[in-house]
């Protein structure tokens, strides 16, 4: 563990380190943000960004991190937490030792979050994971931090439960808590077709084609940013030969059982006004 070091921008303090494939770096900087929850349009998630070098809030919000990381001078972890249940629902890893290969990791299970103090505009807590493996990376980290929450305030109140007849009218529940989903046939129906179109868009490398299959909250966050470098990295962990064996859907969210040469896992999709969108996956690369 490093000593507590103040963030260069005065935003917070953090003590801790991360180890990727045997290389350990100290985490000196923390930024906490309020960010749109992709499943609840009126809610804000808590995003915690830990790094060894300072990164501007603007770059984090605009998701320009991949471009910085590809210089080989950044090690960082981004974890998204639902404030009302304090559950870490997703994350990203950028490690300098993986930059040459272009291996950026995105997935669930990247952190266990404990809040010492959590209010609408401030967080004090602890994040860690041990031997988290995906693709060709093995990650362990442990960090304790204190930071004000930027870019708005988070909402600690749980969202209203989904109402009868709301299916397809908006995002109302997180797939991890999906209740009452109906089985999907082989191919995954419309949600499965949208996912396969997403994988083809990723392999094409065309930003406009990829954005079409991302949730509106992600599209809005990426607006105005340079997505070329970030999207090119997606090819490394997006299957070229994915097959949807089935899954389940409640009309608003879908969980697809996917097999491919990269591995097997579950793909999460969300239905918005203009169709099904890719959220994340737990494919065991």
C-alpha positions in Angstrom: 0.0 0.0 0.0 1.1 3.5 -0.7 0.8 6.4 1.7 -2.3 8.5 1.2 -1.6 10.9 -1.7 -3.8 13.8 -2.5 -5.2 13.9 -6.0 -3.4 16.6 -8.1 -6.7 18.3 -8.9 -7.7 18.3 -5.2 -10.6 16.0 -5.8 -9.9 13.3 -3.4 -7.4 11.0 -1.7 -6.7 7.3 -2.3 -4.3 4.7 -0.9 -3.8 1.4 -2.7 -2.3 -0.5 -5.6 -3.3 -2.7 -8.5 -1.4 -5.7 -10.0 -1.9 -6.9 -13.6 0.0 -9.9 -14.8 2.5 -9.6 -12.0 3.2 -5.9 -12.5 2.2 -3.7 -9.5 1.5 0.0 -9.6 0.4 2.4 -6.9 -2.9 4.2 -7.3 -2.5 7.9 -6.6 -5.6 9.5 -8.0 -9.4 9.1 -7.5 -12.3 10.7 -9.3 -15.9 10.0 -8.3 -18.7 10.9 -10.8 -22.5 10.8 -11.1 -23.3 9.0 -14.4 -26.5 8.0 -16.1 -27.8 4.5 -15.2 -28.4 2.7 -18.4 -31.4 0.9 -16.9 -33.2 3.7 -15.1 -33.4 7.0 -17.0 -34.1 9.0 -13.9 -31.2 7.6 -11.8 -27.5 8.3 -11.5 -24.9 5.7 -10.9 -21.7 6.3 -8.9 -18.6 5.9 -11.0 -15.3 5.5 -9.2 -12.1 6.0 -11.3 -8.8 5.1 -9.8 -5.5 5.7 -11.6 -1.7 6.0 -11.2 -1.6 9.3 -13.1 -4.0 12.3 -13.0 -6.8 12.2 -15.6 -9.2 15.1 -16.2 -12.9 14.8 -15.4 -13.6 15.8 -19.0 -11.7 12.8 -20.4 -13.4 10.4 -18.1 -16.9 11.8 -18.9 -16.2 11.8 -22.7 -14.6 8.3 -22.4 -11.3 9.3 -23.9 -9.4 7.1 -21.5 -8.5 4.5 -24.2 -6.6 7.1 -26.2 -4.5 8.1 -23.1 -3.9 4.4 -22.2 -2.7 3.5 -25.6 0.4 5.8 -25.0 1.4 3.2 -22.4 1.4 5.7 -19.6 -1.8 5.0 -17.8 -3.0 2.3 -15.3 -6.6 2.8 -14.3 -9.8 1.0 -13.0 -13.3 2.3 -13.5 -16.1 0.8 -11.5 -19.8 1.6 -11.7 -21.8 1.3 -8.6 -25.6 1.4 -8.1 -25.9 3.8 -5.1 -29.2 2.4 -3.8 -27.9 -1.2 -3.2 -24.1 -0.4 -3.3 -23.6 -3.1 -5.9 -20.7 -2.8 -8.4 -22.4 -3.7 -11.7 -19.6 -3.2 -14.2 -16.1 -2.0 -14.8 -13.1 -1.3 -17.1 -9.4 -2.0 -16.8 -6.7 -0.1 -18.6 -3.2 -1.5 -17.8 0.1 -0.2 -19.3 1.4 -3.8 -19.6 -1.5 -4.6 -21.9 -1.4 -1.4 -24.1 1.0 -2.9 -26.7 -1.4 -5.8 -27.3 -4.4 -3.4 -27.3 -6.1 -5.4 -24.6 -8.6 -3.4 -22.7 -10.9 -5.3 -20.3 -14.6 -4.5 -19.8 -16.9 -6.7 -17.7 -18.8 -7.3 -14.5 -17.3 -8.5 -11.2 -14.4 -6.1 -11.3 -14.8 -4.9 -7.8 -16.3 -5.5 -4.3 -17.5 -2.1 -3.0 -17.9 -1.2 0.7 -19.1 2.3 1.6 -17.8 3.9 4.8 -19.8 7.0 4.0 -22.1 7.6 1.0 -24.2 10.7 0.4 -25.6 12.3 -2.7 -22.4 14.3 -3.2 -19.6 12.5 -1.4 -18.2 8.9 -1.1 -15.7 7.3 1.3 -15.1 3.6 0.8 -13.1 0.6 -0.3 -12.9 -1.2 -3.6 -11.0 -4.5 -4.3 -10.8 -7.6 -6.3 -8.5 -10.6 -6.2 -7.4 -12.7 -9.2 -10.0 -11.4 -11.6 -9.2 -13.0 -14.9 -10.4 -12.2 -18.4 -8.8 -12.4 -21.8 -5.0 -12.5 -21.2 -5.1 -10.4 -18.0 -5.1 -11.3 -14.3 -6.1 -8.4 -12.1 -5.9 -7.8 -8.3 -6.3 -4.5 -6.6 -7.1 -3.0 -3.2 -7.9 0.7 -2.7 -9.4 2.9 0.0 -10.5 6.4 -1.0 -12.4 9.6 -0.2 -13.8 11.9 -2.8 -16.5 14.4 -3.6 -18.9 13.3 -6.4 -18.7 15.4 -9.5 -21.0 15.9 -12.5 -24.2 16.0 -10.4 -25.6 14.1 -7.4 -26.4 10.5 -7.0 -29.8 9.2 -5.8 -29.7 6.8 -2.9 -33.3 5.8 -3.2 -34.1 2.6 -5.0 -36.0 2.9 -8.3 -39.7 2.1 -8.5 -40.4 -1.5 -9.4 -41.5 -2.2 -13.0 -45.2 -1.7 -13.5 -47.5 -3.9 -15.5 -47.5 -2.8 -19.2 -44.3 -0.8 -19.0 -42.4 -3.4 -21.1 -40.6 -1.7 -24.0 -41.5 1.8 -22.9 -38.3 2.5 -21.1 -35.5 1.0 -19.0 -37.0 0.1 -15.7 -34.9 -2.7 -14.2 -31.3 -3.9 -14.1 -30.8 -7.3 -15.9 -29.0 -8.7 -12.9 -32.4 -8.5 -11.0 -34.6 -9.5 -13.9 -37.7 -11.3 -12.7 -40.2 -13.2 -14.7 -38.3 -13.3 -18.0 -39.6 -15.6 -20.6 -37.3 -18.1 -22.4 -36.0 -17.1 -25.7 -35.5 -19.5 -28.6 -32.2 -20.4 -30.2 -31.0 -17.3 -31.9 -32.4 -15.1 -29.1 -35.2 -13.5 -31.2 -34.9 -9.8 -31.9 -32.5 -9.2 -29.0 -30.2 -12.0 -30.3 -30.4 -10.5 -33.9 -29.5 -7.1 -32.5 -26.5 -8.5 -30.6 -25.1 -10.3 -33.7 -25.5 -7.1 -35.7 -23.6 -5.3 -32.9 -20.7 -7.8 -33.2 -20.6 -7.3 -37.0 -20.6 -3.5 -36.5 -17.6 -3.9 -34.1 -15.7 -5.9 -36.5 -16.4 -3.4 -39.3 -14.8 -0.7 -37.1 -17.3 2.0 -38.2 -18.1 4.2 -35.2 -21.6 5.1 -36.5 -22.5 1.4 -37.0 -21.4 0.6 -33.5 -23.1 3.5 -31.8 -26.4 2.3 -33.3 -26.4 -0.7 -31.0 -25.3 1.1 -27.8 -27.8 2.5 -25.2 -28.7 6.2 -25.5 -26.9 7.0 -22.3 -23.7 5.6 -23.8 -24.3 7.4 -27.1 -24.8 10.7 -25.2 -21.7 10.2 -23.1 -19.6 9.5 -26.3 -21.0 12.4 -28.2 -18.2 14.7 -29.3 -15.4 12.4 -28.3 -13.0 10.6 -30.5 -14.2 7.0 -30.4 -12.0 5.6 -33.2 -9.2 4.2 -30.9 -11.6 3.0 -28.2 -13.8 1.2 -30.7 -10.9 -0.4 -32.5 -10.0 -2.1 -29.2 -13.5 -3.7 -29.0 -12.5 -6.1 -31.7 -10.1 -7.9 -29.4 -12.9 -9.1 -27.1 -15.9 -9.1 -29.3 -16.6 -12.5 -30.9 -16.5 -12.8 -34.7 -18.4 -16.1 -34.6 -20.9 -15.6 -31.8 -23.9 -17.9 -31.6 -26.9 -17.2 -29.4 -28.1 -20.5 -27.9 -31.1 -18.9 -26.2 -31.7 -16.8 -23.1 -34.6 -15.0 -21.4 -36.3 -11.6 -21.7 -38.9 -9.6 -19.9 -39.5 -7.3 -22.8 -37.3 -4.5 -21.5 -34.1 -6.4 -20.7 -32.7 -9.6 -22.1 -30.0 -12.0 -21.1 -28.6 -14.0 -24.0 -26.6 -17.3 -23.7 -23.8 -16.9 -26.1 -21.1 -19.3 -27.3 -18.1 -18.4 -29.5 -14.4 -19.2 -30.0 -13.6 -16.5 -27.4 -15.6 -18.2 -24.8 -19.1 -18.7 -23.4 -21.2 -16.4 -21.3 -24.2 -14.1 -20.9 -24.8 -11.0 -22.9 -27.0 -8.3 -21.5 -29.3 -6.3 -23.8 -31.7 -3.5 -23.1 -34.7 -2.4 -25.2 -35.1 1.2 -26.1 -37.4 3.1 -28.3 -35.3 2.4 -31.4 -34.6 -1.3 -30.7 -32.4 -3.6 -28.7 -29.0 -2.3 -27.5 -25.9 -4.0 -26.2 -25.0 -3.3 -22.5 -22.3 -5.7 -21.5 -21.3 -9.3 -21.3 -19.7 -11.9 -19.0 -18.1 -14.0 -21.8 -15.2 -15.9 -20.2 -12.5 -15.0 -22.6 
